[in-house]
Amino acid sequence: MLAAILETVPTEELVVADDVTLRDIGPGDVRVKIAHSGVCHSDLSAMNGTIPQEPPAVLGHEGAGVVVDVGDGVTHVAPGDHVIIAFSPPCGACPFCTGRHQPNLCMTGLVSMSTNMQFRQGDRVVGSMTGCGTFAEETIVPGIAAIKIDDDVPLDVAALIGCGVTTGVGAALNTAQVTPGSSVVVIGCGGVGVAAIQGARVAGAAAIVAVDLHEGKLERAKTFGATHGVLPDDLPAAVAEITGGEGFDFALECIGMPATMRQAFDLTRRGGTCCIVGVGRMEETFALSAFEMFFSEKVLVGSMYGSADVRTDFNRFLRLHQAGQLDLVGMISRRIGLEEVNDAMACLGDADIVRQVIDF
C-alpha cells in the first residue's frame, strides 16, 4: 500500500512508497482504512526536528476512516464503523483520566501510541508519528485511539477534528475557558489559529483580534469570526482602541515561537489568561521576571491537545459543526492525493491555506 515515510531528520521531503504493509493485528488493536488525512504543521515540525520523531516513520496524525478489523477484547467499535484517530488517547484508568479529569495528559495512552510500530517495508520495521500513521492507506492503532463517530458525518470534515480543530477550539473552550463578552487576541492564523478563533466565537467573546504577518490570513480570519485583523506593527494601536490599553482578557498563542509566546503574555491584561497553544522546540525558552508574575497575577497555561477528552469532545465539536457553529468545510483549502504530500508541506505557510486534506 501507499505511505509517506520520514527517512531522515531534518528533511524537506517524505518518501512516498508503494510497498508498505502492516503487521498482524493484535489484542486491543483496531485496523482502519484511512479515508482522509489532514496535513498539519506538526507533520512539518517532525520533519524539521521541532517535534522529536525517530525515523523511519509514516507521518500523519489527523485522520479519519472506516474500521476494517478489530483485535480480541475490542468491543466499542466494529468493522464498518466510522472513526477519528486520536493521537493522545486516554487509557481511562490512570489518575489523569479519573480523579484529575485531565485525560488529554494521560501518559499511558501516549506511551501506547508512541510504541505502536505497525508498519513494515520488507523486513524493515517502520514506526509512525504519534502511533497514528495517517499518511498511509491503512493503519493499525490501539483501540483506545479509535473514536467512533456517526456514519453520516463526512470523513473529510471528521479528519480535521483529529488534531487541528480540537487543539484550537479546545484551547479556547477548555483550556483558556473564554467567557461571554470578553476580549481575545489570537496570535497566528494558520489552521490551529483559525480553530481557536472559532472557539472564541462559540464561547461568546465580544472582541476577537487575529494577529498575523499576512494580510490575506487576517482577512480570511474575519470570515471565521475574528472581529479585527491586525498586523504585528499595529498592535499597540489595537490594544489602545479595543481594550483601553489594559490588554486582552485572553491571549492564545498559536505559533510556537518564544518571541510570540512572550508577546502573548504582554498582550494579556492583569489578571487575564495567556494560553500557549503552539508547539515550540524543546531547547527554546522565553523569560518572565519573578516580579511581573507576582504583580500581574496573570494566568499562564499551556494547552496540550486542547485540554480535550477525545471520547466526548470529538463528537461535541462535530455537533457544533452540524449546528452551524463551527465552519469545518470552509477550513479545507485544498485537496490532494498522497503523492502530492511534499508539495502540501511546502505550501503550509501560504496565506491562502488553512488546511489541506489528503483524499485516499
GIGIHU-V735357 format. One record per residue. N is the residue number from 1. RES is the residue in one letter. PSI is psi in radians with two decimals (* if undefined). D_FIRST is the distance of its C-alpha to the first C-alpha in whole Angstrom. Layout:
n:N res:RES psi:PSI d_first:D_FIRST
n:N res:RES psi:PSI d_first:D_FIRST
This chain:
n:1 res:M psi:2.86 d_first:0
n:2 res:L psi:2.47 d_first:4
n:3 res:A psi:2.62 d_first:7
n:4 res:A psi:2.07 d_first:10
n:5 res:I psi:2.32 d_first:12
n:6 res:L psi:2.02 d_first:16
n:7 res:E psi:-0.56 d_first:17
n:8 res:T psi:2.79 d_first:21
n:9 res:V psi:2.25 d_first:24
n:10 res:P psi:2.79 d_first:25
n:11 res:T psi:2.77 d_first:23
n:12 res:E psi:-0.09 d_first:23
n:13 res:E psi:2.54 d_first:19
n:14 res:L psi:2.73 d_first:16
n:15 res:V psi:2.05 d_first:13
n:16 res:V psi:1.97 d_first:10
n:17 res:A psi:2.64 d_first:8
n:18 res:D psi:0.21 d_first:5
n:19 res:D psi:0.53 d_first:6
n:20 res:V psi:2.43 d_first:5
n:21 res:T psi:3.09 d_first:6
n:22 res:L psi:2.59 d_first:9
n:23 res:R psi:2.97 d_first:13
n:24 res:D psi:2.54 d_first:15
n:25 res:I psi:2.45 d_first:16
n:26 res:G psi:3.09 d_first:20
n:27 res:P psi:2.36 d_first:23
n:28 res:G psi:-0.06 d_first:23
n:29 res:D psi:2.79 d_first:19
n:30 res:V psi:2.24 d_first:18
n:31 res:R psi:2.28 d_first:14
n:32 res:V psi:2.29 d_first:13
n:33 res:K psi:2.01 d_first:11
n:34 res:I psi:2.23 d_first:12
n:35 res:A psi:-0.74 d_first:14
n:36 res:H psi:2.60 d_first:15
n:37 res:S psi:2.27 d_first:16
n:38 res:G psi:2.64 d_first:19
n:39 res:V psi:1.93 d_first:19
n:40 res:C psi:2.66 d_first:22
n:41 res:H psi:-0.44 d_first:24
n:42 res:S psi:-0.50 d_first:24
n:43 res:D psi:-0.75 d_first:20
n:44 res:L psi:-0.64 d_first:23
n:45 res:S psi:-0.57 d_first:25
n:46 res:A psi:-0.61 d_first:22
n:47 res:M psi:-0.65 d_first:22
n:48 res:N psi:-0.02 d_first:26
n:49 res:G psi:-0.02 d_first:27
n:50 res:T psi:-0.80 d_first:28
n:51 res:I psi:2.12 d_first:26
n:52 res:P psi:2.24 d_first:26
n:53 res:Q psi:2.07 d_first:22
n:54 res:E psi:2.15 d_first:22
n:55 res:P psi:2.83 d_first:19
n:56 res:P psi:2.55 d_first:16
n:57 res:A psi:2.42 d_first:15
n:58 res:V psi:2.16 d_first:12
n:59 res:L psi:-3.10 d_first:15
n:60 res:G psi:2.24 d_first:15
n:61 res:H psi:0.22 d_first:18
n:62 res:E psi:1.34 d_first:19
n:63 res:G psi:2.80 d_first:17
n:64 res:A psi:2.64 d_first:17
n:65 res:G psi:-2.74 d_first:16
n:66 res:V psi:2.33 d_first:16
n:67 res:V psi:2.25 d_first:17
n:68 res:V psi:-0.71 d_first:15
n:69 res:D psi:2.74 d_first:17
n:70 res:V psi:2.61 d_first:19
n:71 res:G psi:3.02 d_first:21
n:72 res:D psi:2.43 d_first:25
n:73 res:G psi:-0.17 d_first:27
n:74 res:V psi:2.10 d_first:25
n:75 res:T psi:-0.26 d_first:27
n:76 res:H psi:-0.28 d_first:27
n:77 res:V psi:2.79 d_first:24
n:78 res:A psi:2.82 d_first:23
n:79 res:P psi:2.35 d_first:20
n:80 res:G psi:-0.32 d_first:20
n:81 res:D psi:2.56 d_first:21
n:82 res:H psi:2.37 d_first:21
n:83 res:V psi:2.68 d_first:20
n:84 res:I psi:2.44 d_first:21
n:85 res:I psi:2.22 d_first:19
n:86 res:A psi:2.23 d_first:22
n:87 res:F psi:-0.29 d_first:22
n:88 res:S psi:1.35 d_first:25
n:89 res:P psi:2.70 d_first:26
n:90 res:P psi:2.47 d_first:29
n:91 res:C psi:-0.45 d_first:30
n:92 res:G psi:-0.06 d_first:33
n:93 res:A psi:-0.33 d_first:36
n:94 res:C psi:2.98 d_first:36
n:95 res:P psi:-0.61 d_first:39
n:96 res:F psi:-0.61 d_first:37
n:97 res:C psi:-0.36 d_first:36
n:98 res:T psi:-1.62 d_first:39
n:99 res:G psi:-0.55 d_first:42
n:100 res:R psi:-0.33 d_first:41
n:101 res:H psi:0.76 d_first:39
n:102 res:Q psi:1.08 d_first:37
n:103 res:P psi:-0.38 d_first:34
n:104 res:N psi:-0.29 d_first:32
n:105 res:L psi:0.16 d_first:33
n:106 res:C psi:2.05 d_first:32
n:107 res:M psi:-0.50 d_first:31
n:108 res:T psi:-0.81 d_first:30
n:109 res:G psi:-0.72 d_first:27
n:110 res:L psi:-0.71 d_first:26
n:111 res:V psi:-0.70 d_first:26
n:112 res:S psi:-0.57 d_first:24
n:113 res:M psi:-0.75 d_first:21
n:114 res:S psi:-0.35 d_first:22
n:115 res:T psi:0.17 d_first:22
n:116 res:N psi:1.69 d_first:18
n:117 res:M psi:1.38 d_first:16
n:118 res:Q psi:-0.28 d_first:13
n:119 res:F psi:2.68 d_first:10
n:120 res:R psi:2.54 d_first:10
n:121 res:Q psi:1.66 d_first:10
n:122 res:G psi:-2.22 d_first:12
n:123 res:D psi:-0.03 d_first:15
n:124 res:R psi:2.32 d_first:15
n:125 res:V psi:2.27 d_first:15
n:126 res:V psi:2.21 d_first:13
n:127 res:G psi:-2.81 d_first:15
n:128 res:S psi:2.69 d_first:15
n:129 res:M psi:2.13 d_first:18
n:130 res:T psi:0.49 d_first:20
n:131 res:G psi:0.04 d_first:18
n:132 res:C psi:-1.08 d_first:16
n:133 res:G psi:0.87 d_first:13
n:134 res:T psi:-0.03 d_first:12
n:135 res:F psi:0.82 d_first:11
n:136 res:A psi:2.74 d_first:7
n:137 res:E psi:-0.53 d_first:6
n:138 res:E psi:2.77 d_first:8
n:139 res:T psi:2.87 d_first:10
n:140 res:I psi:2.28 d_first:13
n:141 res:V psi:2.74 d_first:17
n:142 res:P psi:2.50 d_first:20
n:143 res:G psi:-0.58 d_first:22
n:144 res:I psi:-0.29 d_first:24
n:145 res:A psi:-0.15 d_first:22
n:146 res:A psi:1.83 d_first:21
n:147 res:I psi:2.03 d_first:24
n:148 res:K psi:2.42 d_first:24
n:149 res:I psi:2.93 d_first:26
n:150 res:D psi:2.54 d_first:27
n:151 res:D psi:-0.34 d_first:25
n:152 res:D psi:0.00 d_first:27
n:153 res:V psi:2.16 d_first:26
n:154 res:P psi:2.31 d_first:24
n:155 res:L psi:-0.37 d_first:20
n:156 res:D psi:-0.71 d_first:20
n:157 res:V psi:-0.75 d_first:24
n:158 res:A psi:-0.63 d_first:23
n:159 res:A psi:-0.67 d_first:20
n:160 res:L psi:-0.46 d_first:23
n:161 res:I psi:-0.48 d_first:25
n:162 res:G psi:-0.45 d_first:22
n:163 res:C psi:-1.28 d_first:24
n:164 res:G psi:-0.81 d_first:26
n:165 res:V psi:-0.80 d_first:28
n:166 res:T psi:-0.68 d_first:29
n:167 res:T psi:-0.82 d_first:30
n:168 res:G psi:-0.89 d_first:32
n:169 res:V psi:-0.74 d_first:34
n:170 res:G psi:-0.64 d_first:34
n:171 res:A psi:-0.71 d_first:36
n:172 res:A psi:-0.81 d_first:38
n:173 res:L psi:-0.71 d_first:39
n:174 res:N psi:-0.85 d_first:38
n:175 res:T psi:-1.11 d_first:39
n:176 res:A psi:-0.52 d_first:42
n:177 res:Q psi:1.02 d_first:43
n:178 res:V psi:2.41 d_first:44
n:179 res:T psi:2.69 d_first:47
n:180 res:P psi:2.41 d_first:49
n:181 res:G psi:0.02 d_first:51
n:182 res:S psi:3.01 d_first:50
n:183 res:S psi:2.40 d_first:49
n:184 res:V psi:2.39 d_first:45
n:185 res:V psi:2.32 d_first:44
n:186 res:V psi:2.06 d_first:40
n:187 res:I psi:2.00 d_first:39
n:188 res:G psi:2.07 d_first:36
n:189 res:C psi:0.69 d_first:35
n:190 res:G psi:-2.77 d_first:31
n:191 res:G psi:-0.79 d_first:29
n:192 res:V psi:-0.73 d_first:30
n:193 res:G psi:-0.74 d_first:34
n:194 res:V psi:-0.69 d_first:33
n:195 res:A psi:-0.68 d_first:32
n:196 res:A psi:-0.69 d_first:35
n:197 res:I psi:-0.76 d_first:38
n:198 res:Q psi:-0.68 d_first:37
n:199 res:G psi:-0.71 d_first:37
n:200 res:A psi:-0.64 d_first:41
n:201 res:R psi:-0.78 d_first:41
n:202 res:V psi:-0.64 d_first:41
n:203 res:A psi:-0.25 d_first:43
n:204 res:G psi:0.34 d_first:46
n:205 res:A psi:2.47 d_first:46
n:206 res:A psi:-0.65 d_first:49
n:207 res:A psi:2.17 d_first:48
n:208 res:I psi:1.90 d_first:44
n:209 res:V psi:2.05 d_first:44
n:210 res:A psi:2.34 d_first:41
n:211 res:V psi:2.23 d_first:41
n:212 res:D psi:2.83 d_first:39
n:213 res:L psi:-0.34 d_first:40
n:214 res:H psi:2.11 d_first:39
n:215 res:E psi:-0.58 d_first:41
n:216 res:G psi:-0.69 d_first:38
n:217 res:K psi:-0.60 d_first:36
n:218 res:L psi:-0.71 d_first:40
n:219 res:E psi:-0.70 d_first:40
n:220 res:R psi:-0.65 d_first:37
n:221 res:A psi:-0.57 d_first:38
n:222 res:K psi:-0.50 d_first:41
n:223 res:T psi:-0.28 d_first:39
n:224 res:F psi:0.01 d_first:37
n:225 res:G psi:-0.13 d_first:40
n:226 res:A psi:2.37 d_first:42
n:227 res:T psi:-0.37 d_first:46
n:228 res:H psi:2.55 d_first:46
n:229 res:G psi:2.15 d_first:44
n:230 res:V psi:2.28 d_first:45
n:231 res:L psi:2.64 d_first:45
n:232 res:P psi:-0.69 d_first:45
n:233 res:D psi:-0.35 d_first:49
n:234 res:D psi:0.10 d_first:50
n:235 res:L psi:-0.74 d_first:49
n:236 res:P psi:-0.74 d_first:53
n:237 res:A psi:-0.66 d_first:54
n:238 res:A psi:-0.71 d_first:52
n:239 res:V psi:-0.74 d_first:53
n:240 res:A psi:-0.76 d_first:56
n:241 res:E psi:-0.78 d_first:56
n:242 res:I psi:-0.61 d_first:53
n:243 res:T psi:0.06 d_first:55
n:244 res:G psi:0.38 d_first:58
n:245 res:G psi:-0.07 d_first:57
n:246 res:E psi:-0.51 d_first:56
n:247 res:G psi:3.00 d_first:52
n:248 res:F psi:2.62 d_first:50
n:249 res:D psi:-0.66 d_first:49
n:250 res:F psi:2.36 d_first:46
n:251 res:A psi:2.24 d_first:44
n:252 res:L psi:2.01 d_first:40
n:253 res:E psi:2.06 d_first:38
n:254 res:C psi:0.57 d_first:35
n:255 res:I psi:-0.86 d_first:34
n:256 res:G psi:0.46 d_first:34
n:257 res:M psi:2.47 d_first:37
n:258 res:P psi:-0.70 d_first:40
n:259 res:A psi:-0.70 d_first:42
n:260 res:T psi:-0.45 d_first:41
n:261 res:M psi:-0.79 d_first:41
n:262 res:R psi:-0.71 d_first:45
n:263 res:Q psi:-0.74 d_first:45
n:264 res:A psi:-0.72 d_first:44
n:265 res:F psi:-0.75 d_first:47
n:266 res:D psi:-0.52 d_first:49
n:267 res:L psi:-0.19 d_first:49
n:268 res:T psi:2.37 d_first:49
n:269 res:R psi:2.89 d_first:52
n:270 res:R psi:2.29 d_first:55
n:271 res:G psi:0.01 d_first:53
n:272 res:G psi:-3.06 d_first:50
n:273 res:T psi:2.19 d_first:46
n:274 res:C psi:2.08 d_first:44
n:275 res:C psi:2.10 d_first:41
n:276 res:I psi:1.94 d_first:38
n:277 res:V psi:-0.62 d_first:35
n:278 res:G psi:2.63 d_first:33
n:279 res:V psi:2.06 d_first:31
n:280 res:G psi:3.04 d_first:33
n:281 res:R psi:2.59 d_first:33
n:282 res:M psi:-0.56 d_first:34
n:283 res:E psi:-0.10 d_first:37
n:284 res:E psi:2.57 d_first:38
n:285 res:T psi:2.86 d_first:41
n:286 res:F psi:2.63 d_first:44
n:287 res:A psi:2.49 d_first:47
n:288 res:L psi:2.47 d_first:50
n:289 res:S psi:2.63 d_first:53
n:290 res:A psi:-0.61 d_first:55
n:291 res:F psi:-0.76 d_first:57
n:292 res:E psi:-0.54 d_first:55
n:293 res:M psi:-0.73 d_first:53
n:294 res:F psi:-0.87 d_first:56
n:295 res:F psi:-0.59 d_first:58
n:296 res:S psi:-0.39 d_first:55
n:297 res:E psi:0.60 d_first:54
n:298 res:K psi:2.59 d_first:51
n:299 res:V psi:2.11 d_first:48
n:300 res:L psi:2.04 d_first:45
n:301 res:V psi:2.43 d_first:42
n:302 res:G psi:2.76 d_first:38
n:303 res:S psi:1.84 d_first:35
n:304 res:M psi:2.00 d_first:32
n:305 res:Y psi:0.63 d_first:30
n:306 res:G psi:0.44 d_first:33
n:307 res:S psi:0.61 d_first:34
n:308 res:A psi:2.57 d_first:32
n:309 res:D psi:1.75 d_first:32
n:310 res:V psi:-0.41 d_first:29
n:311 res:R psi:-0.47 d_first:30
n:312 res:T psi:-0.61 d_first:32
n:313 res:D psi:-0.57 d_first:32
n:314 res:F psi:-0.88 d_first:28
n:315 res:N psi:-0.52 d_first:30
n:316 res:R psi:-0.80 d_first:33
n:317 res:F psi:-0.60 d_first:32
n:318 res:L psi:-0.65 d_first:30
n:319 res:R psi:-0.68 d_first:33
n:320 res:L psi:-0.67 d_first:35
n:321 res:H psi:-0.81 d_first:33
n:322 res:Q psi:-0.47 d_first:33
n:323 res:A psi:0.00 d_first:37
n:324 res:G psi:0.20 d_first:37
n:325 res:Q psi:-0.36 d_first:38
n:326 res:L psi:2.17 d_first:34
n:327 res:D psi:1.65 d_first:33
n:328 res:L psi:-0.59 d_first:29
n:329 res:V psi:-0.72 d_first:28
n:330 res:G psi:-0.33 d_first:30
n:331 res:M psi:-0.31 d_first:28
n:332 res:I psi:1.84 d_first:25
n:333 res:S psi:-0.45 d_first:26
n:334 res:R psi:2.45 d_first:23
n:335 res:R psi:2.42 d_first:20
n:336 res:I psi:2.90 d_first:17
n:337 res:G psi:2.86 d_first:14
n:338 res:L psi:-0.55 d_first:11
n:339 res:E psi:-0.24 d_first:12
n:340 res:E psi:0.21 d_first:16
n:341 res:V psi:-0.62 d_first:16
n:342 res:N psi:-0.62 d_first:18
n:343 res:D psi:-0.66 d_first:20
n:344 res:A psi:-0.71 d_first:20
n:345 res:M psi:-0.72 d_first:21
n:346 res:A psi:-0.39 d_first:24
n:347 res:C psi:-0.02 d_first:25
n:348 res:L psi:-0.53 d_first:26
n:349 res:G psi:-0.03 d_first:29
n:350 res:D psi:2.54 d_first:30
n:351 res:A psi:-0.45 d_first:33
n:352 res:D psi:0.16 d_first:31
n:353 res:I psi:2.16 d_first:28
n:354 res:V psi:-1.06 d_first:28
n:355 res:R psi:2.38 d_first:25
n:356 res:Q psi:2.44 d_first:21
n:357 res:V psi:2.26 d_first:19
n:358 res:I psi:2.19 d_first:15
n:359 res:D psi:2.16 d_first:14
n:360 res:F psi:* d_first:11
